[in-house]
Amino acid sequence: MKRRNFLQLSAIAGVGLTLPMSGLLNGCATHNEHSQEFKNLISGLLKDWSDGMLKVQINNPSNLDIHGALGCPSCSHIHGRCMDAVYPFLYMADKTGEEKYVEGAKLVMTWAENNVSQENGAWTVIKNPKSWKGITIFGAIALAEALHYHGHVLDEETRNAWTKRLEKAGDYIYKTFTIDFTNINYPGTAVYGLNLIGDVVNRKDFKAKSKKLASQVKAYFTENESFLFGECKKSSSKLSEKGLHGVDLGYNVEETLNSLVMYAVKQKDEELLQILTKSLNSHLEFMLPDGAWDNSWGNRMYKWSYWGSRTCDGSQPAFGMMADINPAFGIAAVKNTELLQRCTADGLIHGGPGFIEAGIPPCVHHTFTHAKPLAALLDHWEHLPEINANTNLPRTNADGVKHFKDLDVYLFARGDWRGTVSAYDAEYHYKYDYRQASGGALGVLYHNKVGLLCAASMAEYALVEKNNQQVQPNKDICLTPRVEVFKDDVWYTNLYDLPATVASKDENNTIELLANIQLKDVDRKVVEQTAADFKINYKSSVDKMEVTVKTDQNITAPTAFVLPIISPNKEVVTQINETEFTIQKPEGLVTVKSNSPIKIKEIQGNRTFNMVPGVEAIPFEAFFKEQQKELRISILVS
């Protein structure tokens, strides 16, 4: 792939770029030695992950059902996509000369051929031949990259056999994939996949189909902010009641945008590059200062793991390859990689920052998928722009309120506070509600000094994809801050109030976001015979974050505001009095105060843990007192 030329990208005004044209021209030079610290981080992490995967690889020739597969420390089944590891394994074999990596690559391919390979060229997500075959595109890309860059480390017989198998997979994708046959991540990824496979096996028809899909995908970006949409079941692909599309940040930044950028750069599709530049800028607004992806509101946030999405690849290629367009793209790739490193133990990525402290075993799926983009970055290193580690992320420098019209989501920043309030009402599934942060809920609260303080979970944890999610340990307690009441053992909360509205103002150095909400059950029925209509006012100043909940109606059932605070189990929690708690974090003291008594919900042990987004928390709750019409909770950091 030759270095791209952005000379004709003259129509990029107004998309949030920070480089003048001279910067774009300078960025076109090839840097033989650049971003060495980032390269060392990637190289070390890729070796750590590759060795971690080899440790769990099953070598049992007497049992072909498992021989060659990657065993999973957390799941009772084999993940059908574990053959994706063929790419990082062959990369490591090429760079180190160590035979163990070649053997690892051959073993995962042997397992795949014995267990999930189909006559039509597809691979299945589990051993059942009737299971989902769309994942063929991901395995095919991994195999194509492996053969293209590192096939020379294989013996001729193996290389020829794998090349023939790749062409069969390409045939399946070519015949099956259309732009709208399922969630957009599949045809979007096939844009790059078919082009790459076409080069490796010399099939012009594959490349022609790739070009057609690339032309069609340009219609899948939202009107105002160019978010990639289409993450929803085809049967529910209509607009939401608010007229919003199905958007999932995790799938977009970690999978589809990667492939679209790699295609657009390779083919010099300048129209698509312009669209992608604006889209990447919009998505980047949701990266937190620590490199986390804020997918609290996303359509498929049931797979949100703070650093990204559980079964996607990782955001490094898209942002790294476009770093000369906007230096913040480069630092995004760095920061997210550093976060992945912090979530790694014993050679495997854990599904969130709280897994290691909580003793929750990791799912190996995270590692074999996220290893691929690191190998891709290293294989493209001489074509990458320099990564400027001194650049700041947009949310690091942010101040004020930003409303994303295409999502009905608000970001706010004042002083060290960063937060997300969501009234996004698009649903992933037409029948079942996998409720992300909505209903005027606080999706994320972050403080630059002490880090993550609040993070949404699903309203009720569900194994939406039972083969791709871990079972929730202990009692499921929702982590999304909310108003709630239980009436006749039915849970009513603003999280199910999809028509909720939010308005904002920024005056006198204080940001206010006012949500008008109703308490509803999962079937969207409003609670009766007690207060149902509330206003939630999120107020942020430099000194503190304050949440005020008001109602004009009579409260006749115990009604509370629940505020789960993210806190690993080693942090000391102190009750000062009935209305005040403190949490001692390594970087500072967090104080939670209320004008009503605060208590901790009943939990097992001293913390609750939630798989989304993989953190431990203390679920504080403050109840309205009798005749009380206003409940106020403050959060301070010192």
N, C-alpha and C positions, 0 to 999 in steps of 0.2 A: 504494500500500500504506500503510494507516494504521499509526501506531505501535502496537505490541502492548500489551496489558494483562496483566500477570502477577499480578494481584490474587488469582486463584484458584489460583495455584501454591503451595498450602499444603502439599503433600505432598512437598516437596523435601528434607526433613530426611534426613540420612544419605547424601547423594550428593556430599559433598565441597565444598559451597558455602561461600563465605567472607563473603557479605553477609547482614546481617539483613534482615527484611522492609522496614524503613525504607529500606535501600539499594535494594531493588527498586522501591519507590515512587518514590524520587528518580530512578532510572534511566529512568523512563517519560517524563520531560520531554524535549522536543525541544531539541537544542542547535544553534542556528543557526551558531555559530562554536565549533568544538571540535576538539581533536586536530589542530591545524593542521599540526604537524610531520609527522604520519603522512600527512595528506592531501597535503602537498607531496611526500613520498616517493613515494606512489602515483602522483600526477599526473606527476611527472618520469619515473618508470620506465615508465609507460604510453606516454608520448611517445617515450621512447628505444626501446622495443620496437616501437612502431608504425612509426617511421622505419626501424628495422632491418629490419622485414618488407618495407617498400616497397623497400628497397635490393636485396633478393633476389627481388622479384616479377618474373616473366618477362613481358615485353611483346613478343609476336611474333605478330601477327595472321595471319601466313601459315602458322602451325603451331598449329592448335586443340588439339592434344594437350597442349600446354604453355602456351599463351597464357593469362595471368592467374593461373597457379599460383604458389605460393611455392617458389622453388628451394631445395634443401636443401644446405648446405655439406658435409654429411657423408654423405648417402645418395644412391644412384644412381637413386632413384625419386622420384616426386612423392607427397607424403603426401595421401591423399584427403580428409582432414579439414581441409585448409588453408582451406576456406571458413568455418571457425569464426572466422577473422579479420574477417569482415564486421562483427561487433559492435564490437570495439575500433576498427576503421577508422571506422565511422559515429559512434561516440562522439567521436573526435578531430575528425571533420569538423564536428560540431555545436559543439564547444567552441572550435575555432580558426577556423572559417570557411574553412579551406583546402581547395580543390577536389581536391588530390592524394589526400586520404583518401577522398573520395567515389569517385574513380576507382579507387582500390585496392579498395574494397568491391565495386564493380561488376565488376571484373576477376576477383576470386576467385569470385564467384557465376557469372560467365560460364564460367569453367573448370569449375566443378562441374557445371553444366548440360550442358556438352559432353562430360564425361568420366565422372562417377560418379553421375549422376542416373538413376533407374530409373522405369519406367512406373507401378509400384505406389506411388510416392511416396518410396521409400527413396533414400538415398545409400549408396554402397559405400566400403569402407575403402581400396581401390585401384581401378584402372580396370576390372578384371575384373568383369563383372556377376554372377558367381557368388560373389564374395568377400563377406565379412561385412557385414551391413546393420544390425546393432544400433547402430552408431555414428550412425545417423540421429537419435537422440534428442539428441545433443550439438550437431549442426549445427542442429537445429530450435530448440533453446533459444537458441543464439546469434542465429539469424535473428529469432526472436520478440522477444528483448530489443532487438535493433537496431531493429526496426520499432516496437516499443512506445514506446521512449524517444527515438528519433532518426529515425524514418521521415520526419519533415517535411523533412529535408534532401534527400530524393530527389524527382525529378520524379514526377508522378502516375502515368505509365505504368509506371515501374520499381516504384514502391511497390505498385501494384495487382498486378503480375505476381509480385512476391515474396510478397505476402500469399496469393495463390492457391497458390503453390508451398509455402508453409508449411502450408496446410490439407491439401494432399496428403500431406506428411510426417506431419502429425498423424493422418491417416487410417491410414497404415501403422502407426504406433506403436499407435494405438488397437486395431487388428485383430490385431496380432502379439504385443504384450508381455503376458506374464502374470508373476506374482510369482516363478515358479521356472523360467522358460524358459531361463535362462542365469545367469551370475554376477550377484550381487545388485546390482552397481553400475548395471546397465541398468534393471531395473524400479524400483530405488530412485530413480534420477535421473528416471525418467518420472513419479514422483509429482508433482514440481514442474513438469516439462516439459509434461505434458498439461493441468495446471491453467493454466499460463501461456498455452499455445497456445490453449486454450479461450477465454480472455479476449480474445486478440488477434483471433481469427477468429470469435468468438461461437458456439462449439459447446458446448452444455451436456452433450452426451454425452462429450466429452473430459474435462470436469471431473468428471463422475460416475465415469468410469474412474479418474481420478486419486484420488478419494476412496476408492474400493475398494482400490486399491493401497496407499494410506496406511494403511488399516485392517489390511491383510495384513502389511505390512512390520514392524509392531510385534512380530511373533513372531520376528523375525530378530535379536534381541539376546541375548547370552549370559546365563546365569542369574545369575552372581555379579557381574560387572563391567560388564555391558551393552555389550560389544563387538559391533558390527555384524558378523554372519557371513554366509557364503554366497559367499565368493570362492573358488570351486572349480568344476571342470567338473561338470555335472549328473550325469554317470555316476559321479562319485566323491563325491557330496555326503553320503554316510554319515559318521558320526563316525569319528575316528581310533581306533587301538587303545587310546589313553588316554582315549577318549571326548570328544575335543575337536573343535570346529567349525573350518571353514576361515575364517580371519580374515586380512585384509591391511590393515595400518594405512595404507599409502600410498593405496590406492584409497578407503578409508573417509574419511580426513580431507580428501582433495583432490577428492573427487567426490561420493560418495553422501550423506555427512552434510551437505555444503553444500546440496544440493537438498532434503533432508528438513527442514533448518532453515528454508530460505526458504519452503517450503510451510507448515510448521507456524506460522511467524510470520504469514504472510499470511492463513491460514485460522483462526488462533487455535485450533489443535488442541492444547489444553492437556495432554491425556494424552500425545501424542507429544512435546511440549516437555519434559515431565518425563523421559521416557525419554531423549531426546536430551541433556538436561543431564547426566544421570549418565554417558551414553556419552562425551560430550565430555570430561568430567573424567577418565575412565579413559584415553582416547586421549592426553590432554594429558600424562599422566605420562611419556610416551615422547618428549616434545620435549626436546632437549638445550639447555643454557644458551645456545648460540649460535644458536638458532632452527631447528636441524636436526631432522628427523623420524627417530627411530631405528626403522627398519623392517628391522633386521637379521634378525629372526625371521619376518617377514611371509610369508604364503602365496604372494604374488606379488612377492617381493623381487627377482626377476630384473629388475624395472623400477625398483628403488630407486636414486634419484639424490641421496641425502643430504638435499636440500631437500624431497624428496617423491617422486612417481612420474612416470615419464617422459612419459606421455601424458594425465595427469589435469589438472585445472584449477587447483588451488591451494586452500589451506585458509582463505584470508582471510575469505570471507563467513560461513561457519558460526561461526567464533570471533569475528569482529568484531561480528556482529549479536547475539551473546549476551553481550557484554562487561558488561552491567549485571547479569547473573546471577552471573558470576564475573569479577572484573577481570583474572585471569590469562588468560582467553580473549582479551582485548584485546591484552595484551602478546605473546601467541603470534602473533597476526596481524602485529604490528609486527616481531617478531624474525625471523619467517620471510621477510617481505618484504625485510628488510635482508640476509638471507642470499642471496636471489635476486638482489639488486642486486650483491652481491660476486661472484656467479657469472656476471655479465653483462659481455660485451665486444663492442664493435662492434654494439650494438643487439640482440644475441641472447643468450638464456640458454644457458650451457654445462651439460652434464649432470653437474655435481659440482664441488667446489672445486679438484680437481686438473687439470681439462681445460685451463685457460688456461696454467698453468705447463708442462704436458706438450706443449702445441701441438696438442691434439686438437680438430678442428673441431666446432662445435656442430650438433646436429640442430634444425632450425627448428620441429619439432613442439612442443618445450618452450615456445617463445615464443608461438605462436598460441593454445595452450590456456591458458597462464598469464596472458595479457593479459586474457582474458575476466573473471575474478573481480575484477580491479582496476577494470575498467569498471563492473562490477556494484556494487562498494562505493561508487564515486563517484556512480553513479546513485541509490543509496539513502542518500546521505550525510546528508540532513536527518533521516532516520529512525534513524540509528545512535546508540547510546549513546556517551558520551565514552570515549575510549580512554586509560586511565591508564598512561602510560609508566613510572611509578615502581614498578609492581607487579612482583613476581618470579614466574618460572615455578616450578612444583612441584619440578622437578629441580634448580633453582638452590638452593632451600632444603633439599633432601632430606638426611636422615641416617638410616642404617640399611638394613635389607633389606625389600623388599616383594615378595611372591610373588603373581602373578596366576594364580589357580586355573584360569581359563578358557583360559589359554595355556600353563601350566607354564613361565612365564618369570619370572626374578628380576631386579629392579633393586636395585643397591646403591649406597650413597653414604657416604663417610667423608672428612672434610676436603675436599680439592679433587678427590678421585677420584669418578668416576661410571662405572658399568659395567652391562652386561646379560649375563646367562647364560641360555641357552635350552635347554630340553628339550622344546620344542614339536614335536609329531610329525605334525600335520596336513599333508596333501600337496595340492598344487594339482591334479595330474593323476593319474588312476588308473593310468597305464601308465608315464609317464616321471617320473624323480625330478629336480626342479629344486631341489636342496638348499640351503635357507636355513640360517641358524645353528640348529643343533640338536645332539643328542648331547652335551649338557652343555658346549657351546662358548661361548666368550666372544664375544658378538656385537658389542659396542661397549666401548671403553675411552676415557674422556675425562678430561681434567684441566683444571680451571678456569684454570690459569695458561697452559698451552701448547696447549690445545685437543684436537682429535681425535688419539688415538694408535693405536687399533685399530678396524677396521670390517670386518665380515664381507662376503664376496662369495659368489657361488654356488660350490659345491664345484668344479664345472667349468662354465665359461661356456658358455651355449647360447643360440642365437637362438630362444627360445621363441615369440616373435612377430617373425618376420623383417622385417616391414614397420615395426615399431615399436622396434627395437633397433639400435644401431650395432655394427659388426663390431669385435671385440676386436683392438687393435693388438698386434703382437709376441706373445711366448709368454704363454699363459694360466697364471698362478700364483695359486692360491687365496689370498685375504687373510684367511680366517677362522683365528684361532689354533687349533692342533689338535695331537693326537698322530698320528703317521703312520709307516707302514712300507711298503716295497715288497718284495713276495715274488713271485718269478717274473714280474717286470714288472707286477704287479697292485698297485694302490694301495689300501691299507687305512687307514681313519681313523675316529675317533669321530664324524665328521660324518654318517656313514651309520648310526649306532647310534640308531635312533628310540626304542627302549625305555629309553634311558639315564635315570637318576634323579639328582636334585639335592636336597640338603638344606642348610640354612643355620643359622648361629648367630652371635650378636653378643655377645661377651664381652670384658671387659678392653680396651675401646676398639678391638677388632679384629673385623672381619667376616670370616667364613669361609663359603665355599660349596663343598661337597664333591660332586663328580660321580662317579658310578660308571658306567664306560663300557667298551665293547668296541670293538676295531678291526675294521671290516667293509669290504667292497668295495661298489660301487654296487648289486650284487644282494643286499646284506644278508648275505653269507656271512662268517662269522668267520674271521680268519686262523688258519692252523694251523702247527704246528711252530715256533712262537715265541710270545712273550708276547702275549696278546690282551686280558686283563683288567687295567684300570688304574683308578686313582683320581686325579682332578685336583682339587687344593685351591687355590681362588682366595682369597687372603688380602689384605685391604685394611685398612691402618691409615692414620693421618694422614701418616706419613712415606713410605710406599712401598706398591707393589702387588707381590705375590709369587705366583708360580704354582709349585706343587709337583706333580710327576707321579710316582706310585709304582706298583709292581707286585710281586706275590709270585711271579710266574712267571719262568722262565728266558728271557732275551732272546737269541735265536740269529740274528737278522737286524737290520741297522742300523735303529734306532728313534729317532725324534727328536720333540722338541716344536718346532713351527714358530711363530714369533712375528713376523708382519709388522707393522712399525711405520710408520704413516702419516708420510710425509716428502716434501715437494716437493724437486725435484732441486737447488735452490740451497742447501739446508741442508748444512752441513759435517758429515761423518761421520768419526769418528776411532776407530781400534782402539787401545785402551790396552794390552791384552795379549790372550792367547788366550781369555780368559773375560769380557772387558769391552769394550763399545763406548759411545761417546757421540755424541749428535746435538745440534748447536747450533741451537736454534730461536730465532726472534726474541724470544720472551718468556722463554726459560729453557733450561737444559741438561738433556737427557734422557739418563739412564745406564741401560744394559741390562747386567746381570751374571748369571753362571751359575756353578754348581759343576761345570760341564763345558764343554769348549771350544765357543765360538760361532763360526759362520761365516755367510756370506751365500749363499743359494741362487744358483745360476748364473742370471744374467739378462742381457738385452741392454741395454747402457748401464749407467747407475748407479742406475736405479730400475726397478721393475716398475709397470705401470699396469693398473688393472682398471676396466672400465665400471661395475661395481657395487661401491661406490656412486660411482664417478668420482673416484678418488684415486690418487696415486703412493705407493709404499711400498717399504721395505727389508725383504725377507723373511729375517729371522734364523732360524737353526735351531741347536739344541743337541742332540747325540746322547748317548744313554746310553753310558757307557764299559763295558768288559767287566766283568761281575759287578756292575755298578751297579744298584741297585734304586730309587733315588730321584734325580730330576732336579729342580733348583730354579733358577728364573729370577726375578730381581728387576728392577723398573722404578722408577727414582727421578727426581724432578724437582727441580732447584735453580735 
